Amino acid sequence: MTNSALILRPATRDDLGFLQSLLPRFVAFGLPPGQSEGAVMAGATQHLLAALAAPQQGSALLIAWVEDEAGDPAPRRAGFLRLDTERPLFGPPYAYLADLALAEWAEGYGLGQLLLVEAERWARGQGLGQIQLHVFATNARARKLYAAAGYSEAALTLVKVLKR
């Protein structure tokens, strides 16, 4: 992939199978207490279906393709990025990085970093001065990616699972 280019384009209904194939990546690292794989997968599916069915102003669902600059006739989907604009009760609107996922074969080539650069470009294009995201504490790989890109912790959620 050293002579490859990353291409981003808006997702279409034709991408649904690919998007769904990446959903297990959201639970592959082991979830924190109180989270269930089924609930995470169902929620992610619901949000992706809604983003595909009715794209909203101030939102983006982008598919990342890798194309070989040497002329590989078969570029392939490498991942996706979903962004929204949040308008909090207090403070200015901000970009919310809702989802970022790469196919397993696409890891380790810097594509995650390139998607974060695209998220910043998108946010600036929307006139937004900040990007926020949520990441499970157990997702060490994602946390490392975000830290390397300059993201810092702004809040901490504590959980106690109650016995029934």
Biotite code that builds the C-alpha atoms (Angstrom):
import biotite.structure as struc

atoms = struc.array([
    struc.Atom([0.000, 0.000, 0.000], chain_id="A", res_id=1, res_name="MET", atom_name="CA", element="C"),
    struc.Atom([2.979, 2.318, -0.200], chain_id="A", res_id=2, res_name="THR", atom_name="CA", element="C"),
    struc.Atom([1.860, 3.584, -3.628], chain_id="A", res_id=3, res_name="ASN", atom_name="CA", element="C"),
    struc.Atom([-1.816, 3.902, -2.770], chain_id="A", res_id=4, res_name="SER", atom_name="CA", element="C"),
    struc.Atom([-4.193, 6.837, -2.501], chain_id="A", res_id=5, res_name="ALA", atom_name="CA", element="C"),
    struc.Atom([-7.082, 7.286, -0.095], chain_id="A", res_id=6, res_name="LEU", atom_name="CA", element="C"),
    struc.Atom([-10.322, 8.388, -1.731], chain_id="A", res_id=7, res_name="ILE", atom_name="CA", element="C"),
    struc.Atom([-13.344, 9.553, 0.263], chain_id="A", res_id=8, res_name="LEU", atom_name="CA", element="C"),
    struc.Atom([-16.876, 9.744, -1.027], chain_id="A", res_id=9, res_name="ARG", atom_name="CA", element="C"),
    struc.Atom([-20.351, 9.935, 0.477], chain_id="A", res_id=10, res_name="PRO", atom_name="CA", element="C"),
    struc.Atom([-21.820, 6.555, 1.369], chain_id="A", res_id=11, res_name="ALA", atom_name="CA", element="C"),
    struc.Atom([-24.722, 5.164, -0.649], chain_id="A", res_id=12, res_name="THR", atom_name="CA", element="C"),
    struc.Atom([-27.149, 2.306, -0.093], chain_id="A", res_id=13, res_name="ARG", atom_name="CA", element="C"),
    struc.Atom([-24.766, 0.136, -2.126], chain_id="A", res_id=14, res_name="ASP", atom_name="CA", element="C"),
    struc.Atom([-22.311, 0.443, 0.786], chain_id="A", res_id=15, res_name="ASP", atom_name="CA", element="C"),
    struc.Atom([-24.681, -1.013, 3.375], chain_id="A", res_id=16, res_name="LEU", atom_name="CA", element="C"),
    struc.Atom([-23.172, -4.510, 3.291], chain_id="A", res_id=17, res_name="GLY", atom_name="CA", element="C"),
    struc.Atom([-19.669, -3.100, 3.686], chain_id="A", res_id=18, res_name="PHE", atom_name="CA", element="C"),
    struc.Atom([-20.735, -0.832, 6.559], chain_id="A", res_id=19, res_name="LEU", atom_name="CA", element="C"),
    struc.Atom([-22.411, -3.737, 8.329], chain_id="A", res_id=20, res_name="GLN", atom_name="CA", element="C"),
    struc.Atom([-19.319, -5.902, 7.830], chain_id="A", res_id=21, res_name="SER", atom_name="CA", element="C"),
    struc.Atom([-17.310, -3.416, 9.901], chain_id="A", res_id=22, res_name="LEU", atom_name="CA", element="C"),
    struc.Atom([-19.728, -3.248, 12.845], chain_id="A", res_id=23, res_name="LEU", atom_name="CA", element="C"),
    struc.Atom([-18.020, -6.142, 14.701], chain_id="A", res_id=24, res_name="PRO", atom_name="CA", element="C"),
    struc.Atom([-14.927, -3.887, 14.881], chain_id="A", res_id=25, res_name="ARG", atom_name="CA", element="C"),
    struc.Atom([-16.830, -1.805, 17.474], chain_id="A", res_id=26, res_name="PHE", atom_name="CA", element="C"),
    struc.Atom([-16.844, -4.715, 19.938], chain_id="A", res_id=27, res_name="VAL", atom_name="CA", element="C"),
    struc.Atom([-13.744, -6.735, 18.968], chain_id="A", res_id=28, res_name="ALA", atom_name="CA", element="C"),
    struc.Atom([-11.533, -5.220, 21.687], chain_id="A", res_id=29, res_name="PHE", atom_name="CA", element="C"),
    struc.Atom([-13.685, -6.293, 24.644], chain_id="A", res_id=30, res_name="GLY", atom_name="CA", element="C"),
    struc.Atom([-16.383, -4.061, 26.070], chain_id="A", res_id=31, res_name="LEU", atom_name="CA", element="C"),
    struc.Atom([-16.349, -2.401, 29.476], chain_id="A", res_id=32, res_name="PRO", atom_name="CA", element="C"),
    struc.Atom([-18.675, -3.620, 32.245], chain_id="A", res_id=33, res_name="PRO", atom_name="CA", element="C"),
    struc.Atom([-22.352, -2.996, 31.607], chain_id="A", res_id=34, res_name="GLY", atom_name="CA", element="C"),
    struc.Atom([-22.089, -2.983, 27.813], chain_id="A", res_id=35, res_name="GLN", atom_name="CA", element="C"),
    struc.Atom([-23.400, -5.820, 25.694], chain_id="A", res_id=36, res_name="SER", atom_name="CA", element="C"),
    struc.Atom([-22.205, -6.679, 22.213], chain_id="A", res_id=37, res_name="GLU", atom_name="CA", element="C"),
    struc.Atom([-25.786, -7.030, 21.024], chain_id="A", res_id=38, res_name="GLY", atom_name="CA", element="C"),
    struc.Atom([-26.797, -3.575, 22.233], chain_id="A", res_id=39, res_name="ALA", atom_name="CA", element="C"),
    struc.Atom([-23.696, -1.901, 20.788], chain_id="A", res_id=40, res_name="VAL", atom_name="CA", element="C"),
    struc.Atom([-24.173, -3.627, 17.439], chain_id="A", res_id=41, res_name="MET", atom_name="CA", element="C"),
    struc.Atom([-27.903, -2.827, 17.342], chain_id="A", res_id=42, res_name="ALA", atom_name="CA", element="C"),
    struc.Atom([-27.307, 0.840, 18.166], chain_id="A", res_id=43, res_name="GLY", atom_name="CA", element="C"),
    struc.Atom([-24.546, 1.204, 15.600], chain_id="A", res_id=44, res_name="ALA", atom_name="CA", element="C"),
    struc.Atom([-26.697, -0.482, 12.960], chain_id="A", res_id=45, res_name="THR", atom_name="CA", element="C"),
    struc.Atom([-29.632, 1.809, 13.715], chain_id="A", res_id=46, res_name="GLN", atom_name="CA", element="C"),
    struc.Atom([-27.503, 4.951, 13.401], chain_id="A", res_id=47, res_name="HIS", atom_name="CA", element="C"),
    struc.Atom([-25.886, 3.824, 10.146], chain_id="A", res_id=48, res_name="LEU", atom_name="CA", element="C"),
    struc.Atom([-29.239, 2.907, 8.603], chain_id="A", res_id=49, res_name="LEU", atom_name="CA", element="C"),
    struc.Atom([-30.663, 6.300, 9.590], chain_id="A", res_id=50, res_name="ALA", atom_name="CA", element="C"),
    struc.Atom([-27.630, 8.121, 8.144], chain_id="A", res_id=51, res_name="ALA", atom_name="CA", element="C"),
    struc.Atom([-28.015, 6.244, 4.854], chain_id="A", res_id=52, res_name="LEU", atom_name="CA", element="C"),
    struc.Atom([-31.802, 6.582, 4.639], chain_id="A", res_id=53, res_name="ALA", atom_name="CA", element="C"),
    struc.Atom([-32.029, 10.286, 5.361], chain_id="A", res_id=54, res_name="ALA", atom_name="CA", element="C"),
    struc.Atom([-28.747, 12.214, 5.229], chain_id="A", res_id=55, res_name="PRO", atom_name="CA", element="C"),
    struc.Atom([-28.976, 15.317, 7.391], chain_id="A", res_id=56, res_name="GLN", atom_name="CA", element="C"),
    struc.Atom([-27.579, 18.802, 6.863], chain_id="A", res_id=57, res_name="GLN", atom_name="CA", element="C"),
    struc.Atom([-24.457, 19.114, 9.024], chain_id="A", res_id=58, res_name="GLY", atom_name="CA", element="C"),
    struc.Atom([-23.711, 15.386, 8.908], chain_id="A", res_id=59, res_name="SER", atom_name="CA", element="C"),
    struc.Atom([-21.536, 13.149, 6.757], chain_id="A", res_id=60, res_name="ALA", atom_name="CA", element="C"),
    struc.Atom([-21.132, 9.426, 6.217], chain_id="A", res_id=61, res_name="LEU", atom_name="CA", element="C"),
    struc.Atom([-18.004, 8.898, 4.149], chain_id="A", res_id=62, res_name="LEU", atom_name="CA", element="C"),
    struc.Atom([-16.574, 5.729, 2.643], chain_id="A", res_id=63, res_name="ILE", atom_name="CA", element="C"),
    struc.Atom([-12.792, 5.438, 2.422], chain_id="A", res_id=64, res_name="ALA", atom_name="CA", element="C"),
    struc.Atom([-11.462, 3.684, -0.656], chain_id="A", res_id=65, res_name="TRP", atom_name="CA", element="C"),
    struc.Atom([-7.875, 2.689, -1.292], chain_id="A", res_id=66, res_name="VAL", atom_name="CA", element="C"),
    struc.Atom([-6.767, 2.910, -4.900], chain_id="A", res_id=67, res_name="GLU", atom_name="CA", element="C"),
    struc.Atom([-3.383, 1.732, -6.092], chain_id="A", res_id=68, res_name="ASP", atom_name="CA", element="C"),
    struc.Atom([-1.562, 4.572, -7.850], chain_id="A", res_id=69, res_name="GLU", atom_name="CA", element="C"),
    struc.Atom([0.143, 1.991, -10.056], chain_id="A", res_id=70, res_name="ALA", atom_name="CA", element="C"),
    struc.Atom([-3.215, 1.396, -11.714], chain_id="A", res_id=71, res_name="GLY", atom_name="CA", element="C"),
    struc.Atom([-4.794, -1.441, -9.750], chain_id="A", res_id=72, res_name="ASP", atom_name="CA", element="C"),
    struc.Atom([-8.132, -1.862, -11.518], chain_id="A", res_id=73, res_name="PRO", atom_name="CA", element="C"),
    struc.Atom([-9.907, -2.866, -8.283], chain_id="A", res_id=74, res_name="ALA", atom_name="CA", element="C"),
    struc.Atom([-9.857, -0.181, -5.598], chain_id="A", res_id=75, res_name="PRO", atom_name="CA", element="C"),
    struc.Atom([-11.442, -1.458, -2.415], chain_id="A", res_id=76, res_name="ARG", atom_name="CA", element="C"),
    struc.Atom([-13.337, -0.043, 0.496], chain_id="A", res_id=77, res_name="ARG", atom_name="CA", element="C"),
    struc.Atom([-11.064, 0.410, 3.492], chain_id="A", res_id=78, res_name="ALA", atom_name="CA", element="C"),
    struc.Atom([-13.319, 1.998, 6.111], chain_id="A", res_id=79, res_name="GLY", atom_name="CA", element="C"),
    struc.Atom([-15.796, 4.699, 6.951], chain_id="A", res_id=80, res_name="PHE", atom_name="CA", element="C"),
    struc.Atom([-16.223, 7.892, 8.922], chain_id="A", res_id=81, res_name="LEU", atom_name="CA", element="C"),
    struc.Atom([-19.493, 9.289, 10.313], chain_id="A", res_id=82, res_name="ARG", atom_name="CA", element="C"),
    struc.Atom([-19.680, 12.888, 11.504], chain_id="A", res_id=83, res_name="LEU", atom_name="CA", element="C"),
    struc.Atom([-22.463, 15.001, 12.950], chain_id="A", res_id=84, res_name="ASP", atom_name="CA", element="C"),
    struc.Atom([-22.888, 18.558, 14.141], chain_id="A", res_id=85, res_name="THR", atom_name="CA", element="C"),
    struc.Atom([-23.916, 18.807, 17.792], chain_id="A", res_id=86, res_name="GLU", atom_name="CA", element="C"),
    struc.Atom([-25.636, 21.899, 19.145], chain_id="A", res_id=87, res_name="ARG", atom_name="CA", element="C"),
    struc.Atom([-25.366, 21.822, 22.941], chain_id="A", res_id=88, res_name="PRO", atom_name="CA", element="C"),
    struc.Atom([-27.618, 23.863, 25.207], chain_id="A", res_id=89, res_name="LEU", atom_name="CA", element="C"),
    struc.Atom([-24.591, 25.858, 26.339], chain_id="A", res_id=90, res_name="PHE", atom_name="CA", element="C"),
    struc.Atom([-21.581, 26.684, 24.222], chain_id="A", res_id=91, res_name="GLY", atom_name="CA", element="C"),
    struc.Atom([-20.971, 26.717, 20.502], chain_id="A", res_id=92, res_name="PRO", atom_name="CA", element="C"),
    struc.Atom([-21.810, 23.857, 18.131], chain_id="A", res_id=93, res_name="PRO", atom_name="CA", element="C"),
    struc.Atom([-19.091, 21.269, 17.570], chain_id="A", res_id=94, res_name="TYR", atom_name="CA", element="C"),
    struc.Atom([-18.340, 18.360, 15.283], chain_id="A", res_id=95, res_name="ALA", atom_name="CA", element="C"),
    struc.Atom([-19.062, 14.949, 16.734], chain_id="A", res_id=96, res_name="TYR", atom_name="CA", element="C"),
    struc.Atom([-17.026, 12.066, 15.370], chain_id="A", res_id=97, res_name="LEU", atom_name="CA", element="C"),
    struc.Atom([-19.699, 9.420, 15.738], chain_id="A", res_id=98, res_name="ALA", atom_name="CA", element="C"),
    struc.Atom([-17.973, 6.465, 14.050], chain_id="A", res_id=99, res_name="ASP", atom_name="CA", element="C"),
    struc.Atom([-14.636, 5.588, 12.534], chain_id="A", res_id=100, res_name="LEU", atom_name="CA", element="C"),
    struc.Atom([-13.878, 2.039, 11.458], chain_id="A", res_id=101, res_name="ALA", atom_name="CA", element="C"),
    struc.Atom([-11.335, 0.377, 9.217], chain_id="A", res_id=102, res_name="LEU", atom_name="CA", element="C"),
    struc.Atom([-11.370, -3.056, 7.682], chain_id="A", res_id=103, res_name="ALA", atom_name="CA", element="C"),
    struc.Atom([-8.871, -5.299, 9.428], chain_id="A", res_id=104, res_name="GLU", atom_name="CA", element="C"),
    struc.Atom([-6.710, -5.537, 6.291], chain_id="A", res_id=105, res_name="TRP", atom_name="CA", element="C"),
    struc.Atom([-6.423, -1.725, 6.206], chain_id="A", res_id=106, res_name="ALA", atom_name="CA", element="C"),
    struc.Atom([-4.969, -1.282, 9.696], chain_id="A", res_id=107, res_name="GLU", atom_name="CA", element="C"),
    struc.Atom([-1.398, -0.179, 10.215], chain_id="A", res_id=108, res_name="GLY", atom_name="CA", element="C"),
    struc.Atom([-1.033, 1.983, 7.113], chain_id="A", res_id=109, res_name="TYR", atom_name="CA", element="C"),
    struc.Atom([-1.940, 5.364, 8.601], chain_id="A", res_id=110, res_name="GLY", atom_name="CA", element="C"),
    struc.Atom([-5.468, 5.361, 7.172], chain_id="A", res_id=111, res_name="LEU", atom_name="CA", element="C"),
    struc.Atom([-7.000, 6.082, 10.588], chain_id="A", res_id=112, res_name="GLY", atom_name="CA", element="C"),
    struc.Atom([-4.845, 9.198, 10.831], chain_id="A", res_id=113, res_name="GLN", atom_name="CA", element="C"),
    struc.Atom([-5.912, 10.260, 7.341], chain_id="A", res_id=114, res_name="LEU", atom_name="CA", element="C"),
    struc.Atom([-9.576, 9.833, 8.304], chain_id="A", res_id=115, res_name="LEU", atom_name="CA", element="C"),
    struc.Atom([-9.015, 12.038, 11.359], chain_id="A", res_id=116, res_name="LEU", atom_name="CA", element="C"),
    struc.Atom([-7.449, 14.693, 9.114], chain_id="A", res_id=117, res_name="VAL", atom_name="CA", element="C"),
    struc.Atom([-10.566, 14.479, 6.924], chain_id="A", res_id=118, res_name="GLU", atom_name="CA", element="C"),
    struc.Atom([-12.760, 14.859, 10.023], chain_id="A", res_id=119, res_name="ALA", atom_name="CA", element="C"),
    struc.Atom([-10.901, 18.081, 10.870], chain_id="A", res_id=120, res_name="GLU", atom_name="CA", element="C"),
    struc.Atom([-11.275, 19.352, 7.301], chain_id="A", res_id=121, res_name="ARG", atom_name="CA", element="C"),
    struc.Atom([-14.998, 18.579, 7.392], chain_id="A", res_id=122, res_name="TRP", atom_name="CA", element="C"),
    struc.Atom([-15.436, 20.322, 10.763], chain_id="A", res_id=123, res_name="ALA", atom_name="CA", element="C"),
    struc.Atom([-13.629, 23.444, 9.562], chain_id="A", res_id=124, res_name="ARG", atom_name="CA", element="C"),
    struc.Atom([-15.758, 23.428, 6.415], chain_id="A", res_id=125, res_name="GLY", atom_name="CA", element="C"),
    struc.Atom([-18.856, 23.432, 8.638], chain_id="A", res_id=126, res_name="GLN", atom_name="CA", element="C"),
    struc.Atom([-17.463, 26.442, 10.540], chain_id="A", res_id=127, res_name="GLY", atom_name="CA", element="C"),
    struc.Atom([-16.911, 24.360, 13.690], chain_id="A", res_id=128, res_name="LEU", atom_name="CA", element="C"),
    struc.Atom([-13.991, 24.911, 16.024], chain_id="A", res_id=129, res_name="GLY", atom_name="CA", element="C"),
    struc.Atom([-13.942, 21.623, 17.902], chain_id="A", res_id=130, res_name="GLN", atom_name="CA", element="C"),
    struc.Atom([-14.351, 17.875, 17.426], chain_id="A", res_id=131, res_name="ILE", atom_name="CA", element="C"),
    struc.Atom([-15.568, 15.605, 20.193], chain_id="A", res_id=132, res_name="GLN", atom_name="CA", element="C"),
    struc.Atom([-15.936, 11.846, 20.305], chain_id="A", res_id=133, res_name="LEU", atom_name="CA", element="C"),
    struc.Atom([-16.622, 8.977, 22.664], chain_id="A", res_id=134, res_name="HIS", atom_name="CA", element="C"),
    struc.Atom([-14.418, 5.903, 22.877], chain_id="A", res_id=135, res_name="VAL", atom_name="CA", element="C"),
    struc.Atom([-14.707, 2.878, 25.139], chain_id="A", res_id=136, res_name="PHE", atom_name="CA", element="C"),
    struc.Atom([-11.962, 2.821, 27.775], chain_id="A", res_id=137, res_name="ALA", atom_name="CA", element="C"),
    struc.Atom([-11.176, -0.755, 26.720], chain_id="A", res_id=138, res_name="THR", atom_name="CA", element="C"),
    struc.Atom([-10.410, 0.247, 23.109], chain_id="A", res_id=139, res_name="ASN", atom_name="CA", element="C"),
    struc.Atom([-6.670, 0.797, 23.556], chain_id="A", res_id=140, res_name="ALA", atom_name="CA", element="C"),
    struc.Atom([-5.897, 0.939, 19.825], chain_id="A", res_id=141, res_name="ARG", atom_name="CA", element="C"),
    struc.Atom([-8.443, 3.699, 19.157], chain_id="A", res_id=142, res_name="ALA", atom_name="CA", element="C"),
    struc.Atom([-7.383, 5.651, 22.244], chain_id="A", res_id=143, res_name="ARG", atom_name="CA", element="C"),
    struc.Atom([-3.772, 5.552, 21.031], chain_id="A", res_id=144, res_name="LYS", atom_name="CA", element="C"),
    struc.Atom([-4.834, 6.803, 17.571], chain_id="A", res_id=145, res_name="LEU", atom_name="CA", element="C"),
    struc.Atom([-6.824, 9.686, 19.042], chain_id="A", res_id=146, res_name="TYR", atom_name="CA", element="C"),
    struc.Atom([-4.071, 10.674, 21.473], chain_id="A", res_id=147, res_name="ALA", atom_name="CA", element="C"),
    struc.Atom([-1.507, 10.708, 18.646], chain_id="A", res_id=148, res_name="ALA", atom_name="CA", element="C"),
    struc.Atom([-3.837, 13.016, 16.685], chain_id="A", res_id=149, res_name="ALA", atom_name="CA", element="C"),
    struc.Atom([-4.002, 15.510, 19.557], chain_id="A", res_id=150, res_name="GLY", atom_name="CA", element="C"),
    struc.Atom([-7.255, 14.507, 21.239], chain_id="A", res_id=151, res_name="TYR", atom_name="CA", element="C"),
    struc.Atom([-7.302, 14.791, 25.029], chain_id="A", res_id=152, res_name="SER", atom_name="CA", element="C"),
    struc.Atom([-9.664, 13.568, 27.708], chain_id="A", res_id=153, res_name="GLU", atom_name="CA", element="C"),
    struc.Atom([-12.368, 16.099, 28.584], chain_id="A", res_id=154, res_name="ALA", atom_name="CA", element="C"),
    struc.Atom([-14.744, 13.969, 30.670], chain_id="A", res_id=155, res_name="ALA", atom_name="CA", element="C"),
    struc.Atom([-14.706, 10.649, 32.444], chain_id="A", res_id=156, res_name="LEU", atom_name="CA", element="C"),
    struc.Atom([-17.695, 8.343, 32.794], chain_id="A", res_id=157, res_name="THR", atom_name="CA", element="C"),
    struc.Atom([-17.712, 6.047, 35.794], chain_id="A", res_id=158, res_name="LEU", atom_name="CA", element="C"),
    struc.Atom([-19.872, 2.908, 35.814], chain_id="A", res_id=159, res_name="VAL", atom_name="CA", element="C"),
    struc.Atom([-21.028, 0.542, 38.506], chain_id="A", res_id=160, res_name="LYS", atom_name="CA", element="C"),
    struc.Atom([-22.949, -2.498, 37.318], chain_id="A", res_id=161, res_name="VAL", atom_name="CA", element="C"),
    struc.Atom([-25.677, -3.332, 39.809], chain_id="A", res_id=162, res_name="LEU", atom_name="CA", element="C"),
    struc.Atom([-26.530, -6.883, 40.778], chain_id="A", res_id=163, res_name="LYS", atom_name="CA", element="C"),
    struc.Atom([-30.104, -7.868, 40.010], chain_id="A", res_id=164, res_name="ARG", atom_name="CA", element="C"),
])
